Amino acid sequence: MITDTETYIRDLNKEGNEIAISTDDLHVWYGSHEAIHGISLAFERFKISALIGASGSGKSTYLRSLNRMNDNIYGTKVLGKIYYRGLNINSDKIDVYEMRKHIGMVFQQPNPFAKSIYDNITFALKQHGEKNKEKLDEIVEKTLKQAALWDQVKDKLDTSALALSGGQAQRLCIARAIAMQPDILLMDEPASALDPVSTQAVEDTMVQLKDNYTIIIVTHNMQQAARISDYTAFFHQGDVYEYDQTKNIFLHPHIKLTDDYVSGHFG
């Protein structure tokens, strides 16, 4: 199991790589149930890292911890350190809402607001005081282009986002998340509810976005992890058993349990 994040960070830094976010001995409890058992991981900047593992393995719980989403769940306790820009963001002194401007999230089910496409993108910006119409227009166009949606919706920005297809709605949610210009984008199975064509579009969007964002994705889809991620972490029963470059996880895993899972002989 991966436990020594300091060694991992040192090895990455030796190669000239920059760490976007890391955890040190992170534990998560739901009441008396310990869902995460002291996980230490570090994620390289401007890469896609996939978290894989069976249902209940802890990968989504871990992902949500990275921007304090577990704070909203009654009876949940999160202990350990989460380092972002040299700060332990798992601290009572951290402004969680300010932190989430830097670490955005896209959920499993597309959840556009019952507003226009334009207002979906600009809602959070306006809430944070941005009133300049020209600046807002610029951000709407830029983020929709980054999410590969601009050409499909540029002539209907004032129509309801609820009229979009599933794949379009998910790409709108991605655009909405990056409108705040986060450093890190967390994605919890963002394509699991989509058809293959829409899934391909979302995957293409993620690959393009990693030029400017660090992406950490939870996925049950082994082919998806193999296609788009640079690194993969294999979760099992609240622990990380193996974390390496994706090609090594799928072609040359060091642990039999990892091999069994990625080859479909698990369980």
N, C-alpha and C positions, 0 to 999 in steps of 0.2 A: 504494500500500500504506500501511496505517496504521502510522506509526512514532513520532509525536510525542504521547505520552500526556500530557505537561504541558499542551499546548494544549487537548487534549480535556477534561482535568480542570478547567482554568481556565474553559472554556466552560460546563461543567456547574455549576460553583460560582457563576458569574455568574447562573445561573437559579435559584439557591437549592437546588440538588440536592446530596445527600450521596453520596459515593463509598463503596461497601461494600468493594471490593477492586480492586486494579489491578496490572498487571505493567509492568515497565520493561525493555525490551531482553532479553526472555526467550528463551533458546536451550535446546533439548533435543536431545541426541545419544543414539542407540542404537548403541553402539560407534562406528564411524566414520561412521555415517549421521546427518546433521543433519535431524531431523524438524521442528523449530520454528526459524525463522530470525529471532530477535530481535524478538519480538512485544511491542508496548506497547499495552495496552488498559485501560480503566477501566469499572467496572460500577456503575451507580446503585443505591442502596439501595432496597429494597422494590419492585423491578421484576423482570420476567422477561426475561432476555436469552438469545437462541437463538444457538447456534453451528452454522452450516450449511456444507456443502461435500461434495465427493465423498469416497468411501472413500479413506483414505490422505492426506487433505489436512492432517491434524494436529490436528483439532478435539478428538478424545478425548484425545490426548496433552496438549494444552494444558489441557483441563479437569482431568485428573488431576494436573497440576502445581500446581493452585491449593490442594490440601491435601496435597501432597507424596506422592501415591500412586505417582509414578514412582520414588520412592526404593526401592521394593520390587522393581524390575525390574533384574536383573543387567546390568551394562555400561552402564547409563543415567547420563548426566551432565546436570544441569540448572544452567545459569548465567543470571545476571540477577537482578532484584529482583521480589519479590512483596510488595506492601504491604497490610497488614491492620491497622487501628487504629494506623497510624503506625509499625508494625514491619515490617521486612523478614523475612518468615517463611521465606524461602529462605536461611536462615542456620544454621550448625552450632550456634549458641547457642539455637535454638528447640527447645522440648520439643514434638516432633511430635504425640505422643499427646494432650497438653493442647490443642494447636492444633486438632486434629480434633474436639474437643468443640464448637468454635465454627464449624467449616466441615465440615458433614456431607456424606455422599454416598449416592446411590441408583444402583444399577447397572442394566445392560440387562436381565439375567435376574433375576426375583424370586428372592431367596435367603433365605427365612425359615429360622431355626434349627430343628432337629429338637426343638423344645420346644413348650410350650403357647403360645397366643396371648398370654396374660398374661406369661409368662416371656420371650417375644421382646421385649416392650416394656421390661421391667424389668431385663433382663440387664446392660446396660452401667451402668445406674444403681446396681445392687447392686455391681458391680465397682468403682465409684467411691465406695462407702461408704454409699449411701443404704439404710437398714434400716427406716425408718418405714413400716409397712404402710399406714397411712392416706394418707400422702403418695404412696406408690407407686400405690395405688388411684386417687387423684386424677389422677395423671399418665397412667395407662393410659386412663382415661375421656376426659380432655382430648385426648390425642393421637389416639386413635381417632376422636373426633368431628371433629378437624381434618382427618383423612384420610378423612372421610366413610365410615367403616367401623363405627362404634359400633353403629348400629341393627341391623346384620347379624350382629354377633358378641357382643353384650353378654351373651347367655345361654349362651355356650359359650366363655368365656375360658380354661377349663381344658382344652379340646380341642387337639389338635395343629395347629399352624399349617400343617403339610404337607397338611392336608385342604382348605385354602382353594383357590378357583379362582385362575387366573393373575392376574386383575385385583385380586381381594381380597388375594392374597399381595403384590402390588406396593404396594398401599395400606398393608398392614401394614408393609412395609419403609420406606415414607415415615414412618409413625407411629413406627417404631423409631428412625429417624434424628432426628426432631424431639423425641423424648423427652429428649434431652440439651440441648434448647433452644439450638440453634446460631443464629448470625446469618445464615449463608449455607448454602444447600442446593444441592449440585451434583448434576445428574441426567444420566447418560449413556444416552441413548435409552431412557428408562424405559417407553415404551409400544410399543416395536418388536416385542415378542414377544406382544402382546395383540390380542384381537379388537376390532372397532370399538366395541362397547358398553363394554368394559372400558377402552379407550383414552379414550373420552369421559369416563368416571368419573375417570380419573387426571388428565386435562386440567382438569376442573372442580375437582378437589382442588388442583392447582397454582395456579389462578387465585385460589382462596380463600386459599391460604397466603401469597400475596405481600403481604397486609396486614401480616404479621408477619415475613416472611423475604425475603431476597434470593435469587432462584432463577436459576441459570445452567444451561441445558439444551443438550445436544448432540442434534440430531435430523436424520434424513434426510428427514423428512416435511415438505415445503414447506407443505402446508396446515396442519399442526400449528403450525409456526413462525408462520405468518400469523395463526392464530386466537388464540394465547395469549401471544405475546411482545410486549414493549414495544420492545425493541431487538434487532437481528440483526447478527451478524458473519459475513461470507462468507470462509471459509478456502479457500486453494488452494495446494497444494504447499508447505505449511509457512509460508505468509504469510497475513496478513489483508489482503484487497484492498479491502474496504469494510465500514464499521461505522456504522450510523445507526439512526434510529427505523425500526421494522419496516415501517411504511406506506411510507416512502421507499424502502427496499430493494426492496420488491415492486412499487411503482407508479412510482417515479422513480429508479432506480439511476443512479449517476454513471458507472459503468464497464460497458463492453459485456460483459465476462466475467461480471459479476454478473447482468446482464440475461439472458444466455444460460442461466445456471444456473437462476435462479428461474423462467424461462419454459419450461424443459425442452429447450432447444436446445443443451445443453452436451455436449461430447465428440464 
